[in-house]
Amino acid sequence: MIKVRPVVERMHGYVPGEQLRGASVVKLNTNENPYPPAPGVLAAVAACASEELRRYPDPMATPLRDAAARVYDVTPERVLVGNGSDDLLTMVMRTLVGGDDVVVYPEPTYSLYDMLVTIQEGRSLTIPFPADFTLPPALADTTGRVLIVCNPNSPSGTFTPVDVIETLVRGRDGVVVVDEAYVDFAPASALPLVARYDNVLVLRTLSKSFSLAGMRIGLAFGQPALIAALAKVKDSYNVSRVAIAAGVAALDDYAWMERNVARIVATRARLAAGLRALDYEVLPSAANFVFARRRGDDQAPVQAALRARGVLVRHFATPRLADALRITVGTDDEIDRLLAELRALR
Ligand SMILES: Cc1ncc(COP(=O)(O)O)c(C=O)c1O
């Protein structure tokens, strides 16, 4: 019998959204971008197909780190590149959390946090969001090595104003991680806090707004000493040559990303209105997905019926989320198809 660590034996692995493919499948379950990455990205990736691939990439992804520093107006010492922001979350936990250290976060939120804390043998202290998903005031009374605020939050899509996050940061001992995976679809970012507070770490990804989920690129912004500590525990060559080139090209065409975000934000309003017309309560979304609920009405059968009709949406079978669906904002055509299928199910 193989013996694995007891915490690993006991834990459930992360369950990603289904990656079903097919020409007729409408995939609205993993918050991917329905539009392609910038043309410059495709050219940069093609240019990587050379014998240079026999060489390791730059360990700190320096060209991408420098490009991110330029675009986000910080010094490169304040930037770390990850193999997706999931990789950066892993580095955060490895660096800051050991046996019995406490990590605080409001829930429901991104379920990976719980898993990464468990792997470190740390303890998650979760504070329930109220029904409207505003940040629970009780967070201010907690202590812990790390506080994570996912903003906009997943799966709710709701947004906490940056000045509310700042009140949590001020005077707090531990590190406040702001997971901004969806922030390009939101009104504001906590990035300015990084310059003012040593204990803030902002995580970004190119998976959503920049249409690069398949490339795996995340960016962390924090004070240089924290960035240097995180870099110590990362995999040696955590970002591939191809990803470095793609990331630089994506950041170079910021306007492309902004155009796609504007289209998604417009479609988001249509989607929310269509769902409300079908008697769903829809929380105000600042992300590229919406959270739609029918109180007390388990949505698992609806998710299954949509799936049978070739439309994938996300359902979470937990007590607080079972009566809701998380639906990614696709193209207008995809949203029309989803709404038509939902109407047909009635
Ligand atoms: C809140 C949140 N953080 C982080 C991630 C991970 O993103 P990445 O693709 O950069 O690893 C996701 C992915 O869905 C997410 O929803």
The ligand as a Gaussian input file, in Angstrom:
#p B3LYP/6-31G(d) Opt

LIG

0 1
 C      -10.835000      33.642000      -8.171000
 C       -9.846000      32.966000      -9.024000
 N       -8.544000      33.090000      -8.752000
 C       -7.615000      32.484000      -9.510000
 C       -7.961000      31.716000     -10.583000
 C       -6.890000      31.005000     -11.338000
 O       -6.599000      31.585000     -12.516000
 P       -5.337000      31.139000     -13.380000
 O       -5.888000      30.645000     -14.660000
 O       -4.539000      32.398000     -13.534000
 O       -4.586000      30.102000     -12.612000
 C       -9.296000      31.547000     -10.918000
 C       -9.671000      30.703000     -12.059000
 O      -10.773000      30.462000     -12.388000
 C      -10.261000      32.191000     -10.111000
 O      -11.571000      32.041000     -10.366000

